[in-house]
């Protein structure tokens, strides 16, 4: 009997150790915009204004979000626990975006969930932008291309206050001050870029576990600061507060923007292979108020 009880205790201990933790929310600061996906949401929710994301942008012509997105079979991310689930953003040969009044962007293959409208509460004061990512082994990125996966695009579309990139960087995306070359960085690194395209921090792309990111934009203080963790570990600061111009407002995009190779304009020409079937799994998407140095870890 004692032996049986010991075996049962060991089994229960192993089960607890294998279960993602914590069981309660790790969010500690007021949420300004919430992009986490409730378990009750269907894919069709993303086609409507019931979704916190724009039902119209940014995606291929004649495609609905319910055709682009999937709900992957994976454990929730750190900031999705206990009541939210992951969503996967996919791109294909049909992921060609036509901006209003513009030309078809044949250089890109892109799909980006848009959170915010450029003049909302996330564009004032100090705000921290959170997201978690996980790789789908059946829908891998082709890292001979440059990808922009998460970014905060300025309202005039001329720059990003920050972006998260992967793959082989294009010469066109070298730092604007011209003092460094990012094209030599390993393709298998996540690269956090500031508004001048300086690579301010890198980390390897992991397979098989969540990677958690946060970027604090201090709009009046004109700085950004990056946080990171893997799995279910708490976030930690991986940069200091980095000075930059945060003016102009913008919108938070989460998804995939695959850039071409052999390109001049990047947007309107270049090479993309056919039969693209790629995806990125996301979770824990939200923007929180960062006054008094509040950051959910």
C-alpha positions in Angstrom: 0.0 0.0 0.0 2.8 2.5 0.9 4.5 1.7 -2.4 1.3 2.3 -4.3 0.8 5.7 -2.6 4.3 6.7 -3.4 3.9 5.8 -7.1 0.6 7.8 -7.2 2.3 10.8 -5.6 5.1 10.7 -8.1 2.6 10.5 -11.0 0.7 13.5 -9.8 3.9 15.5 -9.2 5.0 14.8 -12.8 1.6 15.9 -14.1 1.8 19.2 -12.3 5.3 19.8 -13.5 4.3 19.3 -17.1 1.3 21.7 -16.9 1.9 25.3 -18.1 2.0 27.8 -15.2 0.8 30.1 -13.9 -2.9 29.2 -13.7 -3.9 32.8 -13.2 -3.3 35.9 -15.3 0.2 37.5 -15.2 -1.2 40.9 -16.3 -0.7 43.5 -13.7 -1.2 46.8 -15.5 -4.3 48.4 -17.0 -5.0 47.1 -20.5 -5.7 49.8 -23.1 -6.3 47.6 -26.1 -6.9 43.8 -25.7 -6.1 41.5 -28.7 -6.2 38.3 -26.7 -8.6 35.7 -28.2 -11.3 34.3 -25.9 -12.0 30.6 -26.1 -15.5 31.4 -27.2 -14.4 33.3 -30.4 -14.8 31.6 -33.8 -12.7 32.4 -36.8 -15.7 34.2 -38.2 -15.5 36.7 -35.3 -12.4 38.2 -37.0 -14.6 39.1 -40.1 -16.7 41.4 -37.9 -16.4 44.5 -35.7 -16.9 42.2 -32.7 -13.2 41.5 -33.1 -10.7 44.0 -31.6 -8.8 43.8 -34.8 -9.8 45.5 -38.1 -12.0 43.1 -40.2 -10.7 44.8 -43.3 -6.9 45.2 -43.0 -4.2 44.2 -43.8 -4.7 41.2 -46.0 -5.0 39.9 -49.5 -7.7 40.9 -51.9 -10.9 39.0 -51.7 -9.8 37.0 -48.7 -11.6 37.1 -45.3 -9.8 36.7 -42.0 -11.7 33.5 -41.4 -9.9 32.1 -44.5 -6.5 33.3 -43.4 -6.5 32.4 -39.7 -6.5 29.1 -37.9 -6.7 28.1 -34.3 -3.7 25.8 -33.7 -3.7 22.9 -31.3 -1.2 24.3 -28.8 -1.1 25.2 -25.1 -1.9 28.9 -24.4 0.9 31.4 -24.0 1.9 32.9 -20.7 -0.3 36.0 -21.0 -3.3 34.0 -22.5 -3.7 31.9 -19.3 -6.3 31.2 -18.1 -9.1 32.2 -20.5 -7.6 32.8 -24.0 -6.3 30.8 -26.9 -3.7 31.1 -29.7 -4.3 32.2 -33.2 -2.2 31.5 -36.3 -1.7 34.0 -39.1 -1.0 32.4 -42.5 0.3 33.6 -45.9 -0.1 32.1 -49.3 0.3 33.0 -53.0 -3.0 35.0 -52.6 -1.6 37.2 -49.8 -1.4 40.3 -52.1 -2.5 43.6 -50.5 -4.1 46.4 -52.4 -4.1 49.6 -50.3 -6.9 52.1 -50.9 -6.0 54.3 -53.8 -2.7 52.5 -54.3 -1.1 49.8 -56.4 -1.2 46.1 -55.8 1.8 45.3 -53.6 3.1 42.4 -55.7 6.5 42.4 -53.9 5.0 41.4 -50.6 3.1 38.4 -49.3 1.4 39.7 -46.2 -1.3 39.3 -43.6 -1.3 41.5 -40.5 -3.9 41.8 -37.8 -4.4 45.5 -37.1 -5.0 46.6 -33.4 -5.9 50.3 -33.0 -6.7 53.1 -35.3 -3.7 55.4 -35.1 -5.4 57.9 -32.8 -6.5 55.7 -29.9 -5.3 55.7 -26.3 -2.3 53.5 -27.2 -0.7 56.6 -28.9 -0.4 58.8 -25.7 1.7 58.6 -22.6 3.7 55.4 -21.9 2.4 52.2 -23.4 3.8 48.6 -23.5 3.0 46.4 -26.5 2.9 42.6 -25.7 2.8 39.6 -27.9 3.9 35.9 -27.8 5.0 33.8 -30.8 5.4 30.1 -31.6 6.7 28.3 -34.7 4.5 25.9 -36.7 6.8 23.1 -37.9 4.4 22.4 -40.8 4.4 26.1 -42.0 8.0 27.3 -41.6 9.2 30.7 -42.8 11.7 30.6 -45.7 14.5 32.5 -44.0 16.3 33.3 -47.2 13.7 36.1 -47.3 13.3 39.0 -44.8 10.2 39.0 -42.7 8.5 41.7 -40.6 6.3 39.9 -38.2 5.3 42.5 -35.6 5.5 46.3 -36.0 4.1 49.6 -34.9 3.7 51.6 -38.1 3.7 55.4 -38.0 0.5 57.0 -39.3 2.3 58.5 -42.3 3.5 55.0 -43.3 7.1 56.3 -43.7 8.6 54.3 -40.8 7.9 52.0 -37.8 8.4 53.1 -34.2 9.7 49.5 -33.8 9.5 46.2 -35.6 10.4 42.5 -35.1 12.1 41.0 -38.1 13.6 37.7 -39.2 15.5 36.1 -42.1 18.2 37.7 -44.3 17.8 41.5 -44.0 17.6 43.4 -47.3 20.1 46.2 -48.0 17.2 48.6 -48.3 16.5 48.0 -44.6 19.9 48.8 -43.3 20.0 51.5 -40.6 19.1 54.9 -42.0 22.2 56.6 -40.5 24.3 54.3 -42.7 26.9 53.3 -40.1 26.0 49.6 -39.7 25.1 46.7 -42.0 22.4 44.4 -40.8 22.5 42.1 -43.9 25.3 40.0 -42.3 23.2 39.0 -39.3 22.3 35.3 -39.1 18.9 34.6 -40.7 17.7 32.5 -37.8 17.6 35.5 -35.3 14.7 37.6 -34.3 15.8 41.2 -34.7 14.2 44.1 -32.9 14.6 47.3 -35.0 14.1 50.9 -33.8 12.7 53.7 -35.9 16.0 54.2 -37.7 16.2 50.5 -38.5 19.0 50.0 -36.0 19.0 46.4 -34.7 18.8 47.0 -30.9 18.5 43.4 -29.8 18.5 39.8 -31.2 17.6 36.4 -30.0 17.5 33.0 -31.8 14.2 31.8 -33.2 13.0 28.9 -31.1 11.0 25.8 -32.1 8.7 24.0 -29.7 8.1 26.7 -27.2 6.6 30.2 -26.8 8.7 33.3 -27.1 7.3 36.3 -25.3 8.1 39.9 -26.3 7.1 43.4 -25.0 8.2 46.8 -26.2 7.5 49.9 -24.1 7.1 53.1 -26.1 7.5 56.2 -23.9 5.9 58.7 -26.3 6.7 62.0 -24.4 10.1 60.7 -23.2 11.0 59.5 -26.7 12.4 56.1 -25.8 11.7 52.5 -26.4 12.6 49.5 -24.2 12.5 45.8 -25.0 11.5 42.8 -22.7 11.7 39.1 -23.4 11.2 35.6 -22.0 10.8 32.1 -23.3 8.2 29.5 -22.4 6.3 30.5 -19.2 9.2 32.5 -17.6 8.6 36.1 -16.5 9.6 38.8 -18.9 12.9 40.6 -18.2 14.3 43.8 -19.6 16.9 43.0 -22.4 17.7 46.6 -23.3 17.9 49.9 -21.5 15.6 52.8 -22.5 16.8 53.6 -26.0 16.4 57.2 -27.2 14.4 57.7 -30.5 11.7 59.9 -32.0 8.3 58.5 -31.1 6.2 61.2 -32.7 3.5 60.7 -35.3 1.3 58.0 -33.7 0.7 54.6 -35.3 -0.9 51.2 -35.4 0.1 47.8 -34.0 0.3 45.0 -36.6 0.8 41.3 -35.8 1.2 38.7 -38.6 3.6 38.1 -41.5 5.0 40.5 -44.1 7.3 38.4 -46.3 9.6 40.6 -48.4 11.0 39.6 -51.8 14.5 38.8 -52.8 16.2 40.3 -55.9 14.3 43.5 -55.5 14.7 47.2 -56.1 11.5 48.8 -54.7 10.8 45.9 -52.2 7.0 46.7 -52.4 6.4 46.4 -56.2 9.0 44.0 -57.6 11.2 41.0 -56.7 11.1 37.3 -56.4 8.6 35.2 -54.4 8.5 31.5 -54.8 5.1 29.8 -55.6 3.0 27.5 -53.4 3.7 29.5 -50.2 2.2 27.9 -47.1 3.6 29.6 -44.1 2.3 30.7 -40.7 3.1 32.2 -37.3 1.3 31.3 -34.1 0.5 34.3 -31.8 -0.9 34.7 -28.3 -0.9 37.2 -25.5 -1.6 40.2 -27.7 -2.4 43.4 -25.7 -1.3 47.0 -25.1 -1.1 48.2 -21.5 -0.6 51.5 -19.7 3.0 51.8 -18.6 2.7 54.8 -16.3 4.9 54.6 -13.1 7.0 52.0 -14.9 4.3 49.4 -14.8 5.1 46.4 -17.0 3.3 43.0 -16.8 6.0 40.4 -16.5 
